[in-house]
Amino acid sequence: MAATTSQAKEAEKIDYANSADVEKQLEKLSAEISALTKIVASFGNGKLDEAQHQARSIAEEISQRSSAAASDIKDRIVAAESDLEAQIRRNPLASVGIAAGIGFIAALLSSRR
């Protein structure tokens, strides 16, 4: 019986961790958490850089499309103005009559208010 009692005490000593073991494990855990934090931060920074790059690309594309659309509209306005001037030069009396008619209608509509 004495042998089994001493073996039981030995087993109890092995099962219990001392404070040094706990501190070692906490240090390991702290180092692993620190490494994981760095990895997550690096991943987040990479995703942020990627998102910024995509945003810049989209903004540049929108800028180019806007410039192209503005240039196209300007060209259409200039063409319409040229066509209108040509039409007025071909039929000056009709143009004056149309302008007078539009002015008369505008005067009627504004006097009703």
Z-matrix of the N, CA and C atoms (Angstrom, degrees):
N
C 1 1.438
C 2 1.519 1 111.59
N 3 1.279 2 116.87 1 -33.93
C 4 1.454 3 120.91 2 -178.80
C 5 1.509 4 110.19 3 -62.98
N 6 1.329 5 116.83 4 -34.33
C 7 1.461 6 120.56 5 -179.90
C 8 1.511 7 110.27 6 -69.34
N 9 1.298 8 117.30 7 -40.50
C 10 1.464 9 119.54 8 -179.38
C 11 1.513 10 111.09 9 -70.61
N 12 1.312 11 118.11 10 -33.32
C 13 1.461 12 120.82 11 177.81
C 14 1.512 13 110.12 12 -67.54
N 15 1.305 14 118.85 13 -42.31
C 16 1.467 15 120.60 14 178.84
C 17 1.516 16 110.65 15 -69.72
N 18 1.329 17 117.40 16 -33.37
C 19 1.463 18 119.94 17 176.35
C 20 1.528 19 110.51 18 -67.81
N 21 1.314 20 117.60 19 -37.88
C 22 1.462 21 121.63 20 178.76
C 23 1.519 22 109.86 21 -65.11
N 24 1.346 23 116.37 22 -40.18
C 25 1.461 24 119.76 23 178.01
C 26 1.527 25 110.33 24 -66.01
N 27 1.327 26 117.52 25 -39.01
C 28 1.469 27 121.57 26 177.32
C 29 1.527 28 109.85 27 -62.43
N 30 1.332 29 116.63 28 -42.61
C 31 1.464 30 121.33 29 -179.89
C 32 1.527 31 109.99 30 -64.40
N 33 1.329 32 117.33 31 -39.34
C 34 1.458 33 121.21 32 177.88
C 35 1.520 34 110.54 33 -63.88
N 36 1.329 35 117.81 34 -39.22
C 37 1.462 36 121.29 35 178.89
C 38 1.529 37 110.44 36 -65.18
N 39 1.309 38 116.82 37 -37.98
C 40 1.461 39 121.21 38 -179.42
C 41 1.523 40 110.42 39 -70.17
N 42 1.325 41 118.83 40 -38.13
C 43 1.464 42 123.12 41 -176.95
C 44 1.529 43 111.88 42 -69.01
N 45 1.298 44 117.73 43 -32.33
C 46 1.465 45 120.41 44 -177.30
C 47 1.521 46 110.60 45 -86.35
N 48 1.321 47 115.04 46 132.97
C 49 1.460 48 119.61 47 176.55
C 50 1.513 49 108.29 48 -92.21
N 51 1.302 50 115.54 49 145.65
C 52 1.458 51 117.56 50 177.72
C 53 1.531 52 109.03 51 -94.41
N 54 1.308 53 117.52 52 173.58
C 55 1.464 54 121.86 53 -175.58
C 56 1.525 55 112.17 54 -64.68
N 57 1.321 56 117.41 55 -29.74
C 58 1.465 57 120.25 56 178.55
C 59 1.533 58 110.42 57 -65.74
N 60 1.328 59 116.11 58 -39.82
C 61 1.467 60 119.82 59 178.03
C 62 1.528 61 110.84 60 -65.01
N 63 1.310 62 115.57 61 -42.17
C 64 1.464 63 120.04 62 179.37
C 65 1.522 64 109.79 63 -63.28
N 66 1.323 65 117.33 64 -42.84
C 67 1.464 66 121.25 65 179.49
C 68 1.528 67 110.76 66 -63.21
N 69 1.336 68 116.67 67 -41.59
C 70 1.466 69 120.26 68 178.32
C 71 1.528 70 110.67 69 -61.80
N 72 1.319 71 115.11 70 -44.18
C 73 1.464 72 118.86 71 -179.71
C 74 1.535 73 111.04 72 -65.90
N 75 1.326 74 116.51 73 -39.04
C 76 1.460 75 119.98 74 177.88
C 77 1.527 76 111.25 75 -65.39
N 78 1.317 77 117.60 76 -38.55
C 79 1.465 78 121.34 77 177.04
C 80 1.531 79 110.60 78 -64.09
N 81 1.351 80 115.61 79 -42.78
C 82 1.461 81 119.66 80 177.11
C 83 1.525 82 110.79 81 -61.19
N 84 1.310 83 114.60 82 -45.64
C 85 1.462 84 120.15 83 -179.69
C 86 1.520 85 110.77 84 -63.02
N 87 1.314 86 116.39 85 -42.21
C 88 1.462 87 120.99 86 178.53
C 89 1.526 88 110.99 87 -62.01
N 90 1.324 89 117.77 88 -42.32
C 91 1.465 90 121.96 89 178.63
C 92 1.530 91 110.71 90 -65.00
N 93 1.325 92 116.25 91 -40.90
C 94 1.466 93 120.03 92 178.99
C 95 1.531 94 111.10 93 -66.50
N 96 1.322 95 116.80 94 -40.24
C 97 1.470 96 120.80 95 177.64
C 98 1.519 97 110.10 96 -64.81
N 99 1.318 98 116.88 97 -40.82
C 100 1.459 99 121.33 98 177.80
C 101 1.527 100 110.49 99 -61.75
N 102 1.324 101 116.83 100 -45.19
C 103 1.468 102 120.77 101 178.67
C 104 1.522 103 110.64 102 -63.53
N 105 1.323 104 116.55 103 -42.55
C 106 1.455 105 120.85 104 179.01
C 107 1.530 106 110.97 105 -63.65
N 108 1.313 107 116.63 106 -39.73
C 109 1.470 108 120.91 107 178.11
C 110 1.525 109 110.51 108 -61.80
N 111 1.328 110 116.62 109 -42.41
C 112 1.466 111 120.48 110 178.24
C 113 1.524 112 111.03 111 -63.69
N 114 1.323 113 116.47 112 -41.53
C 115 1.463 114 120.64 113 179.56
C 116 1.526 115 110.51 114 -63.96
N 117 1.327 116 116.80 115 -45.65
C 118 1.467 117 121.07 116 179.99
C 119 1.531 118 110.39 117 -64.14
N 120 1.324 119 117.18 118 -41.38
C 121 1.466 120 120.75 119 178.29
C 122 1.518 121 110.71 120 -63.48
N 123 1.327 122 116.40 121 -42.31
C 124 1.463 123 120.67 122 178.21
C 125 1.519 124 110.36 123 -63.10
N 126 1.312 125 116.83 124 -42.52
C 127 1.466 126 121.79 125 177.76
C 128 1.518 127 110.12 126 -61.99
N 129 1.331 128 116.36 127 -45.35
C 130 1.467 129 121.04 128 179.18
C 131 1.516 130 111.61 129 -62.63
N 132 1.331 131 117.22 130 -42.10
C 133 1.464 132 120.69 131 178.18
C 134 1.520 133 110.92 132 -64.12
N 135 1.320 134 116.15 133 -39.17
C 136 1.468 135 119.90 134 177.52
C 137 1.514 136 111.16 135 -62.68
N 138 1.329 137 116.52 136 -43.52
C 139 1.465 138 120.82 137 178.67
C 140 1.528 139 110.46 138 -66.11
N 141 1.328 140 116.91 139 -37.45
C 142 1.462 141 120.82 140 178.57
C 143 1.523 142 110.26 141 -65.16
N 144 1.328 143 116.60 142 -44.51
C 145 1.466 144 120.32 143 177.83
C 146 1.526 145 110.65 144 -61.47
N 147 1.326 146 115.70 145 -41.64
C 148 1.469 147 120.19 146 179.46
C 149 1.529 148 110.62 147 -63.69
N 150 1.329 149 116.80 148 -42.92
C 151 1.466 150 120.61 149 178.96
C 152 1.523 151 110.98 150 -65.15
N 153 1.334 152 117.62 151 -39.96
C 154 1.460 153 120.65 152 178.04
C 155 1.523 154 110.70 153 -63.95
N 156 1.321 155 117.04 154 -41.02
C 157 1.459 156 120.95 155 178.71
C 158 1.535 157 110.35 156 -62.72
N 159 1.325 158 116.64 157 -44.02
C 160 1.462 159 120.20 158 178.67
C 161 1.519 160 110.93 159 -63.99
N 162 1.326 161 117.26 160 -40.82
C 163 1.462 162 120.82 161 179.40
C 164 1.528 163 110.64 162 -63.66
N 165 1.331 164 117.03 163 -41.42
C 166 1.469 165 120.33 164 177.61
C 167 1.521 166 110.94 165 -63.50
N 168 1.328 167 116.49 166 -42.52
C 169 1.467 168 120.41 167 179.33
C 170 1.522 169 110.89 168 -62.38
N 171 1.315 170 116.28 169 -43.91
C 172 1.467 171 120.68 170 179.82
C 173 1.520 172 110.02 171 -65.23
N 174 1.326 173 117.20 172 -42.97
C 175 1.471 174 120.50 173 179.83
C 176 1.523 175 110.66 174 -63.18
N 177 1.325 176 116.82 175 -41.14
C 178 1.471 177 120.23 176 179.02
C 179 1.524 178 110.59 177 -64.62
N 180 1.329 179 116.50 178 -42.52
C 181 1.461 180 120.24 179 178.97
C 182 1.527 181 111.35 180 -63.71
N 183 1.329 182 116.59 181 -42.26
C 184 1.463 183 120.68 182 178.17
C 185 1.517 184 110.18 183 -63.68
N 186 1.314 185 117.11 184 -41.23
C 187 1.460 186 121.25 185 178.35
C 188 1.522 187 111.18 186 -61.19
N 189 1.320 188 116.42 187 -44.75
C 190 1.468 189 120.58 188 179.46
C 191 1.526 190 110.95 189 -64.55
N 192 1.321 191 116.60 190 -43.22
C 193 1.471 192 119.93 191 179.32
C 194 1.526 193 110.78 192 -65.34
N 195 1.331 194 117.10 193 -39.93
C 196 1.469 195 120.74 194 178.88
C 197 1.522 196 110.60 195 -63.64
N 198 1.321 197 116.58 196 -43.36
C 199 1.465 198 120.32 197 178.65
C 200 1.519 199 110.70 198 -62.93
N 201 1.320 200 116.52 199 -41.96
C 202 1.461 201 120.35 200 179.20
C 203 1.526 202 110.78 201 -65.07
N 204 1.344 203 116.49 202 -41.84
C 205 1.470 204 120.25 203 179.61
C 206 1.525 205 110.35 204 -65.93
N 207 1.342 206 117.77 205 -41.90
C 208 1.467 207 121.28 206 179.33
C 209 1.525 208 110.37 207 -64.13
N 210 1.316 209 116.69 208 -40.74
C 211 1.465 210 120.82 209 178.43
C 212 1.530 211 110.12 210 -64.63
N 213 1.322 212 116.83 211 -42.23
C 214 1.467 213 121.18 212 178.87
C 215 1.524 214 111.03 213 -63.34
N 216 1.322 215 116.69 214 -43.50
C 217 1.472 216 120.60 215 178.98
C 218 1.522 217 110.28 216 -64.04
N 219 1.318 218 116.13 217 -43.24
C 220 1.469 219 119.97 218 178.44
C 221 1.523 220 110.46 219 -59.40
N 222 1.338 221 117.12 220 -44.89
C 223 1.466 222 121.14 221 178.81
C 224 1.528 223 111.06 222 -61.40
N 225 1.321 224 117.08 223 -41.61
C 226 1.470 225 120.59 224 179.02
C 227 1.528 226 111.60 225 -64.96
N 228 1.328 227 116.65 226 -39.86
C 229 1.469 228 120.22 227 178.99
C 230 1.520 229 110.42 228 -65.52
N 231 1.321 230 116.24 229 -43.82
C 232 1.471 231 120.18 230 178.75
C 233 1.528 232 109.58 231 -61.91
N 234 1.347 233 117.25 232 -43.05
C 235 1.463 234 120.72 233 178.91
C 236 1.521 235 111.17 234 -63.68
N 237 1.345 236 117.47 235 -42.69
C 238 1.465 237 120.91 236 179.23
C 239 1.525 238 110.44 237 -64.49
N 240 1.328 239 116.72 238 -40.00
C 241 1.462 240 120.86 239 177.93
C 242 1.528 241 110.73 240 -63.02
N 243 1.323 242 116.71 241 -43.35
C 244 1.474 243 121.06 242 178.09
C 245 1.520 244 110.86 243 -62.87
N 246 1.346 245 116.48 244 -42.79
C 247 1.464 246 120.50 245 178.51
C 248 1.525 247 110.80 246 -63.21
N 249 1.337 248 116.77 247 -41.37
C 250 1.467 249 120.78 248 179.62
C 251 1.524 250 110.63 249 -64.86
N 252 1.317 251 116.86 250 -43.39
C 253 1.472 252 120.21 251 177.99
C 254 1.528 253 111.03 252 -61.98
N 255 1.316 254 116.32 253 -41.36
C 256 1.466 255 120.37 254 179.12
C 257 1.527 256 110.30 255 -64.41
N 258 1.321 257 116.79 256 -41.18
C 259 1.475 258 121.41 257 179.33
C 260 1.533 259 110.29 258 -64.69
N 261 1.324 260 116.90 259 -41.13
C 262 1.470 261 120.80 260 179.36
C 263 1.528 262 110.08 261 -65.39
N 264 1.322 263 117.95 262 -39.78
C 265 1.466 264 121.00 263 179.39
C 266 1.525 265 111.77 264 -67.55
N 267 1.338 266 117.06 265 -33.30
C 268 1.469 267 119.78 266 179.56
C 269 1.525 268 111.48 267 -74.09
N 270 1.341 269 116.90 268 -38.57
C 271 1.475 270 121.48 269 -177.04
C 272 1.526 271 109.85 270 -131.16
N 273 1.316 272 119.01 271 74.80
C 274 1.455 273 120.32 272 -176.43
C 275 1.530 274 113.24 273 -65.80
N 276 1.339 275 118.10 274 -39.88
C 277 1.470 276 119.39 275 -178.64
C 278 1.524 277 111.25 276 -67.48
N 279 1.302 278 117.96 277 -41.18
C 280 1.467 279 121.19 278 178.15
C 281 1.522 280 109.94 279 -63.40
N 282 1.311 281 116.88 280 -38.50
C 283 1.471 282 121.04 281 179.50
C 284 1.521 283 111.17 282 -65.04
N 285 1.337 284 116.28 283 -41.91
C 286 1.463 285 119.94 284 177.94
C 287 1.524 286 109.50 285 -64.82
N 288 1.332 287 117.58 286 -40.22
C 289 1.466 288 121.17 287 178.88
C 290 1.517 289 111.69 288 -64.11
N 291 1.323 290 116.50 289 -42.16
C 292 1.476 291 120.32 290 178.79
C 293 1.524 292 109.92 291 -64.87
N 294 1.328 293 117.12 292 -44.20
C 295 1.468 294 120.53 293 179.21
C 296 1.514 295 110.74 294 -61.93
N 297 1.344 296 117.58 295 -41.46
C 298 1.475 297 121.16 296 178.49
C 299 1.526 298 110.17 297 -64.12
N 300 1.326 299 116.90 298 -41.67
C 301 1.463 300 120.55 299 179.11
C 302 1.524 301 111.79 300 -62.92
N 303 1.315 302 115.84 301 -43.17
C 304 1.476 303 119.80 302 178.57
C 305 1.521 304 110.03 303 -64.46
N 306 1.342 305 117.44 304 -40.48
C 307 1.468 306 121.16 305 177.42
C 308 1.512 307 111.79 306 -63.66
N 309 1.339 308 116.92 307 -40.26
C 310 1.472 309 121.14 308 179.12
C 311 1.528 310 110.64 309 -64.33
N 312 1.320 311 116.82 310 -44.86
C 313 1.474 312 120.66 311 178.93
C 314 1.528 313 110.55 312 -63.75
N 315 1.314 314 117.09 313 -40.33
C 316 1.467 315 120.66 314 179.08
C 317 1.535 316 110.24 315 -64.93
N 318 1.326 317 116.92 316 -38.43
C 319 1.463 318 120.54 317 178.58
C 320 1.521 319 110.45 318 -66.04
N 321 1.328 320 117.72 319 -41.60
C 322 1.463 321 121.07 320 178.12
C 323 1.521 322 111.17 321 -61.96
N 324 1.318 323 115.73 322 -46.30
C 325 1.470 324 119.30 323 -178.49
C 326 1.530 325 112.03 324 -65.66
N 327 1.327 326 117.40 325 -36.02
C 328 1.458 327 118.84 326 -178.83
C 329 1.512 328 111.83 327 -78.47
N 330 1.330 329 119.10 328 -24.06
C 331 1.482 330 120.70 329 179.67
C 332 1.521 331 110.90 330 -78.11
N 333 1.289 332 120.09 331 -21.14
C 334 1.473 333 123.18 332 -179.59
C 335 1.523 334 111.74 333 -74.88
N 336 1.246 335 117.92 334 -18.64
C 337 1.472 336 120.02 335 -177.89
C 338 1.438 337 110.02 336 -78.54
